[in-house]
Amino acid sequence: MIKKFLMTPGPTQIPSEVLLASAQPIIHHRTGAYSDLFARVNENLKYVYQTENDVISFASSGTGAMESAVVNLCSPGDSVLIASCGKFGERWRDLSEVYGLDYDYREYEWGTPVVPSDIEQALKDKPGIKVVFVTHSETSTGVVNDMQAIGAIVGKSGAVLVSDSISGLGSSEIRTDEWQVDVVVAGSQKALMIPPGLAFVSVSDKAWGMVEKSTLPKYYFDWTKARKALAQSKPTTAFTPAVSLVVGLDAALAMIRAEGLEKLFQRHIVLGRATRAAVRGIGLELFSPDDDSCSSVTAVRVPEGIDDNQLRTLTRDRYGVQLAGGQGHIKGKIFRIGHCGYYNYTDIIVAITALELSLKELGYQVELGSGVSKAQAVFGGEMI
Ligand SMILES: *Cc1c(COP(=O)(O)O)cnc(C)c1O
């Protein structure tokens, strides 16, 4: 019997509470019952976002919400700054290219974070920059950028800060209001513990000011339409929502509220810590930074003589553990263990067990238990 453990940074494992909630007969979306549900979901989303701003939801994958940020904030030819350190940072560049923006693309070595003081300098050098796009948790490398420092810098300028927190929201803390992050993009299939298909954006007053002047074309992703539907006494969406996913989200957010944000972030920090200790214990080299900022994804270098695809196929087909590969130019060179969302010590112990056994089978010198024991040592001290 194979029991499956999805250890990828999206999609992630879904709690049975969520699956059962989503399996209920569908309700109509233009009813009081739906509005009550939607209002509760919005309140709880604001709790996770740590914001008083509007949080808009779309039936789309996360990229849809990223695109919505570009088309609602910008006009053709606008100057924007993109600070990137991985595959998902490139997406801001691709979107800026498609929509004809005048973009300055700064790339940092993959596996290292964006340097906030460079953003300060760039904003000084070019005061016309309207939007700064940053990836919060760079899922392709495991790096988590310092949104607090970046928010403090951009907050002093006339520019609006947009954070891709698709894999970060709910696993790596982001204090939207306190850290002055104007637009925070999130997706359903990562730390929010529900299947793919929903995307969210929070929009600050400063950002709404920019939305009023934006002339890029938009229809489905028009924030103004969404805000109007949200502001009604019975809140709703402009178009048919993904009702079953919203019902699932309601259950997931109830779980997040029950755990509380402080414990939730601490759990993710410990998951990262245990995973890194285990990886080092096996004798593998980390690709992601070896510090507690790394709480959503752990990226590991594929050791010499081991084929990444073979390794991940073995962990999946023999031991039921699905790991993620590398993306872009680091494909084949790293593999990733996702631990954002519905994860605790059991998942990490299983994943590391599968990794040790698979590496051994492929001829890598590994002492069984060398990683698991290190993870146990971390969990033993900090039960989650
Ligand atoms: C998953 C992810 C995306 C892409 O989201 P889709 O839902 O596949 O559109 C974008 N950015 C980051 C940081 C992600 O982790």
The ligand as an SDF file (V2000), in Angstrom:
LIG
                    3D

 15 15  0  0  0  0  0  0  0  0999 V2000
    2.9450   29.1030   -6.9100 C   0  0  0  0  0  0  0  0  0  0  0  0
    3.5000   30.4490   -7.1020 C   0  0  0  0  0  0  0  0  0  0  0  0
    3.1100   31.2800   -8.1720 C   0  0  0  0  0  0  0  0  0  0  0  0
    2.2310   30.8110   -9.2840 C   0  0  0  0  0  0  0  0  0  0  0  0
    0.9840   30.6020   -8.9320 O   0  0  0  0  0  0  0  0  0  0  0  0
   -0.0270   29.8350   -9.8940 P   0  0  0  0  0  0  0  0  0  0  0  0
   -1.0910   29.5130   -8.9210 O   0  0  0  0  0  0  0  0  0  0  0  0
    0.6750   28.6430  -10.4590 O   0  0  0  0  0  0  0  0  0  0  0  0
   -0.4480   30.7790  -10.9280 O   0  0  0  0  0  0  0  0  0  0  0  0
    3.6350   32.5510   -8.2580 C   0  0  0  0  0  0  0  0  0  0  0  0
    4.5050   33.0050   -7.3510 N   0  0  0  0  0  0  0  0  0  0  0  0
    4.9220   32.2430   -6.3190 C   0  0  0  0  0  0  0  0  0  0  0  0
    5.9010   32.7890   -5.3510 C   0  0  0  0  0  0  0  0  0  0  0  0
    4.4240   30.9440   -6.1700 C   0  0  0  0  0  0  0  0  0  0  0  0
    4.8520   30.1910   -5.1500 O   0  0  0  0  0  0  0  0  0  0  0  0
  1  2  1  0
  2  3  1  0
  2 14  2  0
  3  4  1  0
  3 10  2  0
  4  5  1  0
  5  6  1  0
  6  7  2  0
  6  8  1  0
  6  9  1  0
 10 11  1  0
 11 12  2  0
 12 13  1  0
 12 14  1  0
 14 15  1  0
M  END
$$$$
